[in-house]
């Protein structure tokens, strides 16, 4: 005698931020949650990211291609998946900088949106040279070895390698996928501070999960304002 099915797995829809494509998905089940818990316990950043990606692929009807989707696409998609699987709200601790008391705030995950700016991603470096930039893909981060121990400076230079897509001169258009890493590194390191700053501004402007909050500390009544950024802050 076959066991009955416990869940009818309802389907929901969400839009991918960078493309506007609507995809259908189901909530994750215990088998996927178990894999994610094991990955989290490993403490290895790459293992956690792969588990997150595997869960999305298992739950989405549409293809989830890590080499085409940006980092913020994947983070947003997983957050929406988490909302339908675990609950639309999450409680997050906010420490008061005045008295060190940890306050608890409740956030509606579905209120967190990401808007991917449309338009030109060309940056003029000289009168004769422009670079075409693009947002890093999730596969870039998977293979980057960026983790909690990576310094801000190291992360910035790694990200530089991911955002450069094309170099455009008066005579040619160079696809940087066809350029070896040594040559690309030499090109990046030959920029002056003003040119470097233009690319850094692009990286700093990469869309991310963000929630602004304001509250009064329960202990000392100090007014607290701030922003929460990044997927990890919304998973509890």
C-alpha positions as CSV (number, residue, x, y, z in Angstrom):
1,X,0.0,0.0,0.0
2,X,1.5,3.4,-1.0
3,X,1.8,6.2,1.5
4,X,-0.4,9.3,0.9
5,X,1.2,12.5,-0.3
6,X,1.4,15.1,2.4
7,X,1.5,18.3,0.4
8,X,-0.1,19.4,-2.9
9,X,2.9,21.8,-3.5
10,X,1.1,25.0,-4.6
11,X,2.8,27.1,-7.2
12,X,3.6,30.9,-6.9
13,X,5.1,33.4,-9.3
14,X,7.9,36.0,-9.0
15,X,9.8,38.3,-11.3
16,X,13.6,38.1,-11.8
17,X,14.9,41.6,-11.1
18,X,17.4,41.9,-13.9
19,X,15.3,40.5,-16.7
20,X,11.7,41.0,-15.6
21,X,10.9,37.4,-16.5
22,X,8.1,35.8,-14.5
23,X,8.9,32.4,-13.2
24,X,6.8,29.8,-11.3
25,X,8.0,28.0,-8.2
26,X,6.9,25.8,-5.3
27,X,7.9,26.1,-1.6
28,X,10.9,24.0,-0.6
29,X,10.3,20.8,1.3
30,X,12.0,19.1,4.2
31,X,14.4,17.3,1.9
32,X,15.7,20.6,0.5
33,X,15.7,22.3,3.9
34,X,17.8,19.4,5.3
35,X,20.4,19.9,2.6
36,X,20.6,23.6,3.4
37,X,21.0,23.0,7.1
38,X,23.8,20.5,6.5
39,X,25.5,23.0,4.2
40,X,25.1,25.8,6.8
41,X,26.7,23.6,9.5
42,X,29.7,23.0,7.2
43,X,30.7,26.7,7.6
44,X,32.0,26.7,4.0
45,X,30.7,29.6,2.0
46,X,30.8,27.8,-1.4
47,X,28.9,24.8,0.0
48,X,26.2,27.1,1.3
49,X,25.9,29.0,-2.0
50,X,25.7,25.7,-3.9
51,X,23.0,24.4,-1.6
52,X,21.0,27.6,-2.1
53,X,21.4,27.3,-5.9
54,X,20.4,23.6,-5.8
55,X,17.3,24.4,-3.9
56,X,16.2,27.1,-6.4
57,X,16.8,24.7,-9.3
58,X,14.7,22.0,-7.5
59,X,11.8,24.4,-6.8
60,X,11.5,26.6,-9.9
61,X,9.7,25.4,-13.0
62,X,12.0,27.6,-15.2
63,X,15.7,27.1,-15.8
64,X,17.9,28.7,-13.1
65,X,21.2,29.4,-14.9
66,X,23.9,30.7,-12.5
67,X,26.0,31.9,-15.4
68,X,23.2,34.1,-16.7
69,X,21.7,35.4,-13.5
70,X,23.3,38.0,-11.3
71,X,24.1,37.7,-7.7
72,X,21.2,39.9,-6.7
73,X,18.8,37.9,-8.9
74,X,19.6,34.7,-7.0
75,X,19.5,36.3,-3.6
76,X,16.1,37.9,-4.3
77,X,14.7,34.7,-5.8
78,X,15.8,32.7,-2.8
79,X,14.3,35.3,-0.4
80,X,10.9,35.0,-2.1
81,X,11.2,31.2,-2.0
82,X,12.0,31.4,1.7
83,X,8.9,33.6,2.2
84,X,6.5,31.1,0.7
85,X,8.3,28.1,2.4
86,X,8.8,29.3,5.9
87,X,6.8,32.5,6.3
88,X,6.5,36.1,5.0
89,X,7.9,37.6,8.1
90,X,11.3,37.3,9.9
91,X,12.5,38.6,13.2
92,X,15.9,40.3,13.2
93,X,18.0,41.6,16.1
94,X,19.3,45.2,16.0
95,X,21.9,46.2,18.5
96,X,21.7,49.7,20.0
97,X,25.0,51.5,19.6
98,X,24.4,53.6,22.7
99,X,23.6,50.9,25.3
100,X,24.4,47.6,23.5
101,X,20.8,46.3,24.0
102,X,19.6,44.0,21.2
103,X,16.2,45.0,19.9
104,X,14.0,42.7,17.8
105,X,12.2,44.0,14.7
106,X,9.9,42.1,12.4
107,X,10.3,42.5,8.7
108,X,7.9,41.4,5.9
109,X,10.1,39.7,3.4
110,X,7.7,40.4,0.5
111,X,8.2,44.2,1.1
112,X,11.9,43.8,0.2
113,X,12.3,44.6,-3.5
114,X,15.3,45.0,-5.9
115,X,15.3,47.4,-8.8
116,X,18.0,46.7,-11.5
117,X,18.8,50.0,-13.2
118,X,18.3,50.1,-16.9
119,X,20.5,51.9,-19.3
120,X,24.1,52.4,-20.4
121,X,26.8,50.6,-18.6
122,X,29.6,52.2,-20.6
123,X,32.4,54.0,-18.6
124,X,34.7,56.3,-20.4
125,X,38.3,55.9,-19.2
126,X,40.1,58.0,-21.8
127,X,39.1,60.0,-24.9
128,X,39.8,56.9,-26.9
129,X,38.9,54.0,-24.6
130,X,35.6,53.0,-23.0
131,X,34.8,49.9,-21.0
132,X,31.5,48.1,-21.0
133,X,30.6,46.8,-17.5
134,X,28.0,44.4,-16.3
135,X,26.8,42.9,-13.0
136,X,28.7,39.9,-11.7
137,X,26.9,36.6,-12.3
138,X,26.2,34.1,-9.5
139,X,28.7,31.7,-11.0
140,X,31.4,34.4,-10.7
141,X,30.9,34.6,-6.9
142,X,30.8,30.8,-6.7
143,X,34.2,30.5,-8.2
144,X,35.7,33.6,-6.5
145,X,36.8,32.2,-3.1
146,X,35.2,35.3,-1.6
147,X,34.0,34.5,2.0
148,X,33.8,36.2,5.4
149,X,37.5,36.2,5.7
150,X,38.1,38.2,2.5
151,X,38.9,41.8,3.1
152,X,37.0,44.7,1.5
153,X,40.0,45.5,-0.7
154,X,40.5,41.9,-1.8
155,X,36.7,41.7,-2.6
156,X,36.8,44.9,-4.6
157,X,39.7,43.8,-6.8
158,X,38.1,40.4,-7.4
159,X,34.9,42.1,-8.4
160,X,36.8,44.2,-10.9
161,X,37.6,41.0,-12.8
162,X,33.9,40.1,-13.0
163,X,32.4,43.4,-14.1
164,X,34.7,44.2,-17.0
165,X,33.0,42.7,-20.2
166,X,34.3,44.7,-23.2
167,X,37.0,47.2,-24.0
168,X,36.0,49.6,-26.8
169,X,38.6,51.7,-28.7
170,X,38.3,53.8,-31.9
171,X,39.5,50.8,-33.9
172,X,38.1,47.6,-32.1
173,X,35.8,46.1,-29.6
174,X,37.6,43.5,-27.4
175,X,35.6,40.8,-25.7
176,X,37.4,40.2,-22.4
177,X,36.3,36.6,-22.3
178,X,38.9,36.2,-25.0
179,X,41.6,37.8,-23.0
180,X,43.8,35.9,-20.5
181,X,43.7,36.7,-16.8
182,X,47.2,38.1,-16.7
183,X,46.4,40.6,-19.5
184,X,43.2,41.7,-17.8
185,X,44.9,42.1,-14.5
186,X,47.5,44.3,-16.1
187,X,44.8,46.4,-17.8
188,X,43.0,46.9,-14.5
189,X,46.2,47.8,-12.6
190,X,47.2,50.4,-15.2
191,X,44.2,52.6,-14.4
192,X,44.8,55.8,-12.6
193,X,42.8,56.8,-9.4
194,X,40.1,58.7,-11.3
195,X,39.5,55.8,-13.8
196,X,39.5,53.3,-10.9
197,X,37.0,55.4,-9.0
198,X,34.5,55.3,-11.9
199,X,34.6,51.5,-11.9
200,X,34.4,51.3,-8.1
201,X,31.3,53.5,-8.3
202,X,29.7,51.0,-10.6
203,X,30.5,48.1,-8.2
204,X,29.3,50.1,-5.2
205,X,26.0,50.6,-7.1
206,X,25.3,46.9,-7.8
207,X,21.7,46.3,-6.6
208,X,21.4,44.4,-3.3
209,X,18.8,43.2,-0.9
210,X,18.2,46.2,1.4
211,X,15.8,47.2,4.2
212,X,15.9,50.5,6.0
213,X,14.7,50.6,9.6
214,X,14.0,53.1,12.4
215,X,13.1,52.2,15.9
216,X,13.4,53.3,19.5
217,X,15.7,51.2,21.7
218,X,13.6,49.3,24.3
219,X,16.3,49.9,26.9
220,X,17.6,53.4,26.6
221,X,15.0,55.0,24.3
222,X,17.6,56.1,21.8
223,X,16.4,56.5,18.2
224,X,18.0,53.9,16.0
225,X,18.2,54.2,12.2
226,X,20.1,51.9,9.8
227,X,20.0,49.6,6.8
228,X,20.2,45.9,6.5
229,X,21.9,44.6,3.4
230,X,22.6,41.1,2.0
231,X,20.8,37.8,2.1
232,X,22.3,36.6,5.4
233,X,20.6,39.4,7.3
234,X,17.1,38.2,6.3
235,X,17.5,34.5,7.0
236,X,16.6,33.6,10.5
